């Protein structure tokens, strides 16, 4: 199950015993996997500031999660041919998301704890907002390439009446640069092949005998050439239409056809390179190094063996296309920022709920999918002394709490925030 519960309760002796009791019960009954969630000693500030920050962090939490999901969605689109590998590309600081979350450590360099909580919140908001702005720019450029490519690709599908002929016709199929003669392309239904061969020379005057040839065929019919004098083109078209032979409005222009082919190839290449570079050498080196690490560095020089995991991750990233590389790097940045927002929320809510001096224990629970309700009941029993009225209302959902307006927000005797890692859903 990819759902986690980030909870906290006071850190005094009584509540530490409650923690131990909860751990014992949940472990014995296999209700959840639990680990301590370490939050550093942050600056508290004033009560008014904490109340205002609580609302701001709630909005930032939702905003950051939405950006993360957008990035994941784009990774899926860019990796359209390898969608089954999207999850393994979702990493935070070079490790899988569950490992990062369960071993969370506050990033002191990015978010110094000596500054006020509001400053940390603003730094996180600025970081996520910048990622969103960059995502819009990059996704617009990618969508432009993708849209143009799809428009061109649409021309290569469909029947012979509508599709592009750039990849079908050749110079030798036409009489070119003639003052009097012209070659037309005619779409003939399959059931009318024999009729076409018998009648095309007599559909009008001045049709060159034995000038027809089928150059392409699909499920519905064939594309035939026919050569005639220019001055009878209109008459030939009219008679052909009467016999259900459709003349394509097409004139061979070698330069134009070449440009169309090159544009299609360029757009396809541009789109592909957003996912993976055509130069495979960096990837080969990356895989070679990773393989050496896995095999205990046999046959690899000291220089290669001394590379850090971060360096190898970077090497792999640079083997990938620019958009995918950017998406993966910024997914990691956004995810790390999001979990720091969760940590801030736990800290602020714990201080507001349990008061000063700051003394609480945060814990991360991964519920067993089949035991969610039972786990919730156990937590309510263990920590009901923190808020008897709220605990009673949870045990009895029909009970109203005067003056408590939660706007459908989940409320428990302990501080609680959900972290859902089902980002692909």
C-alpha positions as CSV (number, residue, x, y, z in Angstrom):
1,X,0.0,0.0,0.0
2,X,1.4,3.4,-1.0
3,X,-0.5,5.4,1.6
4,X,1.3,6.7,4.7
5,X,0.0,8.4,7.8
6,X,2.2,11.1,9.3
7,X,1.1,11.5,12.9
8,X,2.4,13.1,16.1
9,X,1.6,13.0,19.8
10,X,3.3,14.8,22.8
11,X,6.7,13.5,23.7
12,X,6.3,13.3,27.5
13,X,6.8,10.1,29.5
14,X,3.1,9.1,29.4
15,X,2.8,9.6,25.7
16,X,6.0,7.8,25.0
17,X,4.6,4.8,26.8
18,X,1.5,5.2,24.5
19,X,3.8,5.1,21.5
20,X,5.4,1.9,22.7
21,X,1.9,0.4,23.4
22,X,0.8,1.4,19.9
23,X,3.9,0.1,18.3
24,X,3.5,-3.2,20.1
25,X,-0.2,-3.6,19.1
26,X,0.3,-2.6,15.5
27,X,3.4,-4.8,15.1
28,X,1.9,-7.9,16.7
29,X,-1.3,-7.6,14.7
30,X,0.5,-6.6,11.5
31,X,-1.6,-3.4,11.2
32,X,1.1,-1.2,10.0
33,X,4.8,-0.6,9.5
34,X,6.0,2.2,11.7
35,X,9.1,4.4,11.8
36,X,10.1,7.6,13.6
37,X,9.9,10.7,11.5
38,X,12.6,13.1,12.5
39,X,11.8,16.8,12.5
40,X,14.6,19.2,13.7
41,X,14.1,22.0,16.3
42,X,12.6,24.7,14.3
43,X,11.9,28.3,15.4
44,X,8.5,28.6,16.8
45,X,7.6,32.3,16.6
46,X,4.3,33.8,17.8
47,X,1.0,32.0,18.1
48,X,-0.6,34.4,15.6
49,X,2.1,33.6,13.1
50,X,1.6,29.9,13.6
51,X,-2.1,30.1,13.1
52,X,-1.6,32.0,9.8
53,X,1.1,29.7,8.7
54,X,-1.1,26.7,9.3
55,X,-3.5,27.9,6.6
56,X,-0.7,28.8,4.2
57,X,1.0,25.4,4.6
58,X,-2.3,23.6,3.9
59,X,-2.6,25.4,0.5
60,X,1.1,24.9,-0.3
61,X,0.7,21.2,0.5
62,X,-2.1,20.8,-2.0
63,X,-0.3,22.9,-4.6
64,X,3.0,21.0,-4.3
65,X,1.1,17.6,-4.6
66,X,-0.7,18.8,-7.8
67,X,2.6,19.9,-9.4
68,X,4.2,16.5,-8.6
69,X,1.2,14.7,-10.2
70,X,1.5,17.0,-13.3
71,X,5.2,16.1,-13.6
72,X,4.4,12.4,-13.3
73,X,1.8,12.7,-15.9
74,X,4.3,14.3,-18.3
75,X,6.9,11.7,-17.6
76,X,4.3,9.1,-18.6
77,X,3.5,11.0,-21.9
78,X,7.2,11.5,-22.8
79,X,7.9,7.8,-22.0
80,X,4.8,6.7,-24.0
81,X,6.6,3.7,-25.4
82,X,7.9,2.6,-22.0
83,X,5.0,3.5,-19.6
84,X,5.6,0.4,-17.5
85,X,9.0,1.9,-16.5
86,X,7.6,5.3,-15.3
87,X,7.5,4.2,-11.6
88,X,11.2,3.2,-11.5
89,X,12.1,6.7,-12.9
90,X,10.4,8.4,-9.9
91,X,13.2,9.0,-7.5
92,X,13.8,11.5,-4.7
93,X,17.5,12.4,-4.1
94,X,18.5,9.3,-6.0
95,X,16.4,6.8,-4.0
96,X,12.9,5.4,-4.4
97,X,10.1,7.4,-2.8
98,X,9.3,5.0,0.0
99,X,13.0,4.9,1.1
100,X,13.2,8.6,1.0
101,X,10.1,9.1,3.1
102,X,10.8,6.4,5.7
103,X,14.4,7.7,6.1
104,X,13.5,11.4,5.9
105,X,16.2,13.9,6.9
106,X,15.7,17.6,6.9
107,X,17.8,19.3,4.3
108,X,19.7,21.9,6.4
109,X,21.5,23.4,3.4
110,X,18.4,24.2,1.4
111,X,16.2,25.1,4.3
112,X,18.3,26.4,7.3
113,X,16.4,25.9,10.5
114,X,17.7,29.1,12.2
115,X,15.4,31.2,10.0
116,X,11.7,31.8,10.9
117,X,9.2,29.2,9.9
118,X,7.5,31.7,7.5
119,X,10.8,32.2,5.6
120,X,11.2,28.4,5.2
121,X,7.6,28.2,4.0
122,X,8.2,31.0,1.5
123,X,11.3,29.4,0.2
124,X,9.4,26.1,-0.4
125,X,6.6,28.0,-2.1
126,X,9.0,29.9,-4.3
127,X,10.8,26.7,-5.3
128,X,7.5,24.9,-6.3
129,X,6.1,27.9,-8.1
130,X,9.3,28.2,-10.2
131,X,9.1,24.5,-11.1
132,X,5.4,25.0,-12.1
133,X,6.4,28.0,-14.3
134,X,9.3,26.0,-16.0
135,X,7.0,23.0,-16.5
136,X,4.4,25.2,-18.3
137,X,7.2,26.5,-20.6
138,X,8.7,23.1,-21.4
139,X,5.4,21.3,-21.7
140,X,4.2,24.0,-24.2
141,X,7.3,23.5,-26.3
142,X,6.9,19.7,-26.2
143,X,3.1,19.9,-27.0
144,X,3.9,22.1,-30.0
145,X,6.3,19.5,-31.4
146,X,3.9,16.7,-30.6
147,X,0.9,18.5,-32.1
148,X,2.8,19.3,-35.3
149,X,4.0,15.8,-35.6
150,X,0.5,14.4,-35.0
151,X,-0.8,16.7,-37.8
152,X,1.8,15.4,-40.2
153,X,1.3,11.8,-39.1
154,X,-2.5,12.1,-39.7
155,X,-1.6,12.8,-43.3
156,X,0.2,9.4,-43.5
157,X,-2.9,7.5,-42.4
158,X,-6.3,7.2,-44.0
159,X,-7.2,6.0,-47.5
160,X,-5.6,6.9,-50.8
161,X,-8.1,9.7,-51.3
162,X,-7.0,11.7,-48.3
163,X,-3.5,10.6,-47.1
164,X,-0.3,12.3,-48.2
165,X,1.4,10.8,-51.2
166,X,4.9,12.0,-50.3
167,X,6.1,8.5,-49.2
168,X,4.3,6.7,-52.2
169,X,5.1,8.5,-55.4
170,X,8.4,8.7,-57.2
171,X,9.8,10.9,-59.9
172,X,9.7,8.1,-62.5
173,X,6.0,7.7,-62.1
174,X,5.3,11.1,-63.8
175,X,5.8,12.8,-67.1
176,X,7.5,16.0,-66.0
177,X,8.4,19.3,-67.7
178,X,6.2,18.7,-70.7
179,X,4.4,21.5,-72.4
180,X,1.6,19.2,-73.6
181,X,1.5,16.1,-71.4
182,X,0.6,15.6,-67.8
183,X,0.3,12.6,-65.5
184,X,-2.7,12.3,-63.2
185,X,-3.3,10.1,-60.2
186,X,-6.6,8.2,-60.0
187,X,-8.0,6.3,-57.1
188,X,-9.9,3.2,-58.3
189,X,-12.1,1.0,-56.1
190,X,-10.9,-2.6,-55.9
191,X,-14.1,-3.8,-57.5
192,X,-13.5,-1.6,-60.5
193,X,-9.9,-2.5,-61.5
194,X,-11.0,-4.4,-64.6
195,X,-13.3,-1.7,-65.7
196,X,-10.6,0.9,-65.3
197,X,-8.1,-1.1,-67.4
198,X,-10.8,-1.4,-70.1
199,X,-12.1,2.1,-70.2
200,X,-9.5,4.6,-69.1
201,X,-8.1,5.2,-72.6
202,X,-11.6,6.1,-73.8
203,X,-12.7,8.4,-71.0
204,X,-11.7,11.3,-73.1
205,X,-9.7,12.1,-76.2
206,X,-5.9,12.3,-76.1
207,X,-5.2,9.8,-73.4
208,X,-1.8,8.1,-73.9
209,X,-2.4,4.4,-74.6
210,X,-1.0,1.9,-72.0
211,X,0.1,4.7,-69.8
212,X,-1.6,3.5,-66.6
213,X,0.2,1.8,-63.7
214,X,-0.9,1.0,-60.2
215,X,1.7,2.5,-57.8
216,X,-0.1,1.9,-54.4
217,X,-2.9,-0.1,-52.9
218,X,-4.9,-0.1,-49.6
219,X,-7.9,-2.0,-48.3
220,X,-10.3,0.0,-50.4
221,X,-8.6,0.5,-53.7
222,X,-5.6,1.3,-55.8
223,X,-3.7,4.4,-56.9
224,X,-3.2,4.5,-60.7
225,X,-1.2,6.9,-62.9
226,X,-2.5,7.9,-66.3
227,X,-0.9,10.3,-68.8
228,X,-2.9,12.6,-71.2
229,X,-2.8,15.9,-72.9
230,X,-3.2,18.9,-70.7
231,X,-6.1,20.4,-72.6
232,X,-8.4,17.4,-71.9
233,X,-7.7,17.2,-68.1
234,X,-11.1,18.8,-67.1
235,X,-13.1,16.5,-69.5
236,X,-11.2,13.4,-68.3
237,X,-11.8,14.3,-64.6
238,X,-15.6,14.7,-65.3
239,X,-15.9,11.4,-67.1
240,X,-13.7,9.6,-64.5
241,X,-16.0,10.9,-61.7
242,X,-19.1,9.5,-63.6
243,X,-17.4,6.1,-63.4
244,X,-16.5,6.3,-59.7
245,X,-12.8,6.9,-60.5
246,X,-11.6,9.8,-58.3
247,X,-8.7,12.0,-59.6
248,X,-6.4,13.2,-56.8
249,X,-5.5,16.9,-57.0
250,X,-1.8,16.3,-57.0
251,X,1.1,17.7,-58.9
252,X,4.6,16.3,-58.5
253,X,7.0,18.8,-56.9
254,X,10.2,17.1,-55.8
255,X,11.4,19.9,-53.6
256,X,8.0,20.2,-51.8
257,X,7.8,16.5,-51.2
258,X,11.4,16.4,-49.9
259,X,10.6,19.2,-47.5
260,X,7.5,17.4,-46.2
261,X,9.5,14.2,-45.6
262,X,12.3,16.1,-43.9
263,X,9.8,18.0,-41.7
264,X,8.1,14.7,-40.6
265,X,11.5,13.1,-39.8
266,X,12.7,16.2,-37.9
267,X,9.6,16.4,-35.8
268,X,9.7,12.7,-35.0
269,X,13.4,13.0,-34.1
270,X,12.8,16.1,-32.0
271,X,10.0,14.3,-30.1
272,X,12.1,11.2,-29.6
273,X,15.1,13.2,-28.4
274,X,12.9,14.7,-25.6
275,X,12.8,11.1,-24.3
276,X,16.2,9.8,-25.2
277,X,19.3,11.1,-26.9
278,X,20.4,9.4,-30.1
279,X,24.0,9.3,-28.8
280,X,24.1,6.0,-26.9
281,X,27.7,6.2,-25.7
282,X,26.9,8.0,-22.4
283,X,24.3,5.4,-21.6
284,X,26.6,2.6,-22.4
285,X,29.2,4.0,-20.1
286,X,26.6,4.5,-17.4
287,X,25.4,0.9,-17.6
288,X,29.0,-0.3,-17.6
289,X,29.8,1.6,-14.4
290,X,26.6,0.5,-12.7
291,X,27.3,-3.1,-13.7
292,X,30.8,-2.8,-12.2
293,X,29.4,-1.4,-9.0
294,X,26.9,-4.3,-8.8
295,X,29.7,-6.8,-9.5
296,X,32.1,-5.5,-6.9
297,X,34.1,-3.3,-9.3
298,X,35.8,-6.2,-11.0
299,X,37.9,-5.1,-14.0
300,X,37.2,-1.4,-13.5
301,X,39.9,1.2,-12.7
302,X,40.0,3.0,-9.4
303,X,38.7,6.2,-11.0
304,X,35.5,4.5,-11.9
305,X,35.1,2.8,-8.6
306,X,35.4,6.0,-6.6
307,X,32.4,7.6,-8.2
308,X,29.6,8.3,-5.9
309,X,26.1,7.1,-6.5
310,X,25.1,10.7,-7.2
311,X,27.7,11.0,-10.0
312,X,26.4,7.8,-11.6
313,X,22.8,9.0,-11.3
314,X,23.9,12.2,-13.0
315,X,25.7,10.2,-15.8
316,X,22.5,8.2,-16.4
317,X,20.4,11.4,-16.5
318,X,22.6,13.0,-19.1
319,X,22.1,10.0,-21.3
320,X,18.4,10.9,-21.5
321,X,16.6,13.5,-23.6
322,X,16.4,17.1,-22.2
323,X,12.7,17.1,-21.3
324,X,12.8,13.7,-19.6
325,X,16.0,14.7,-17.8
326,X,14.4,17.9,-16.6
327,X,11.2,16.2,-15.5
328,X,13.1,13.6,-13.4
329,X,15.3,16.2,-11.8
330,X,12.4,18.5,-11.0
331,X,10.2,15.7,-9.9
332,X,12.8,14.9,-7.2
333,X,13.1,18.6,-6.3
334,X,9.3,19.0,-6.0
335,X,8.8,15.8,-4.1
336,X,11.6,16.6,-1.6
337,X,10.0,20.1,-1.1
338,X,6.5,18.5,-0.6
339,X,7.8,16.2,2.2
340,X,9.4,19.2,3.9
341,X,6.1,21.0,3.7
342,X,4.5,17.9,5.4
343,X,7.2,18.1,8.1
344,X,6.5,21.8,8.6
345,X,2.8,21.1,8.9
346,X,3.3,18.4,11.5
347,X,5.6,20.8,13.5
348,X,3.2,23.8,13.4
349,X,0.1,21.7,14.2
350,X,1.9,19.9,17.0
351,X,2.9,23.2,18.6
352,X,-0.7,24.6,18.2
353,X,-2.3,21.4,19.5
354,X,0.1,20.4,22.3
355,X,1.5,23.9,23.3
356,X,5.0,24.9,24.5
357,X,7.7,24.0,25.2
358,X,8.0,22.1,21.9
359,X,7.9,18.4,22.8
360,X,6.3,15.9,20.5
361,X,7.2,12.7,18.6
362,X,6.3,12.4,14.9
363,X,5.9,8.9,13.4
364,X,5.3,7.6,9.9
365,X,2.8,4.7,9.6
366,X,2.3,2.6,6.5
367,X,-1.1,0.9,7.1
368,X,-1.7,-2.7,6.0
369,X,-4.4,-2.3,3.2
370,X,-6.7,-4.8,4.9
371,X,-6.4,-3.3,8.4
372,X,-7.0,0.5,7.9
373,X,-10.1,0.7,10.0
374,X,-8.7,-1.4,12.8
375,X,-5.5,0.6,12.8
376,X,-7.6,3.8,13.1
377,X,-9.5,2.3,16.0
378,X,-6.3,1.3,17.8
379,X,-4.9,4.8,17.4
380,X,-8.0,6.4,18.7
381,X,-8.0,4.2,21.8
382,X,-4.3,4.7,22.5
383,X,-4.4,8.5,22.1
384,X,-8.0,9.3,23.1
385,X,-6.7,11.0,26.3
386,X,-5.3,13.8,24.1
387,X,-8.8,15.0,23.1
388,X,-11.6,13.0,24.8
389,X,-14.4,14.9,23.0
390,X,-12.9,14.4,19.5
391,X,-12.2,10.7,20.3
392,X,-15.7,10.2,21.4
393,X,-17.1,11.7,18.2
394,X,-14.9,9.4,16.1
395,X,-16.2,6.4,18.0
396,X,-19.7,7.7,17.6
397,X,-20.0,9.5,14.2
398,X,-23.5,10.8,15.0
399,X,-22.2,12.9,17.8
400,X,-21.9,16.6,17.2
401,X,-19.1,18.7,18.7
402,X,-20.4,22.2,19.6
403,X,-18.3,25.0,18.1
404,X,-16.1,22.6,16.0
405,X,-16.3,23.4,12.3
406,X,-13.9,21.1,10.4
407,X,-15.3,21.6,6.9
408,X,-15.2,17.9,6.3
409,X,-11.5,17.8,7.2
410,X,-10.3,14.7,9.0
411,X,-9.7,15.3,12.7
412,X,-8.3,13.0,15.3
413,X,-7.0,13.3,18.9
414,X,-3.5,13.2,17.4
415,X,-2.0,15.3,14.6
416,X,-2.5,13.5,11.3
417,X,-1.6,14.1,7.7
418,X,-1.9,11.6,4.9
419,X,0.8,11.1,2.3
420,X,-0.4,9.2,-0.8
421,X,2.4,8.0,-3.1
422,X,0.0,6.6,-5.7
423,X,1.1,9.3,-8.1
424,X,0.5,7.4,-11.3
425,X,-3.3,6.9,-10.6
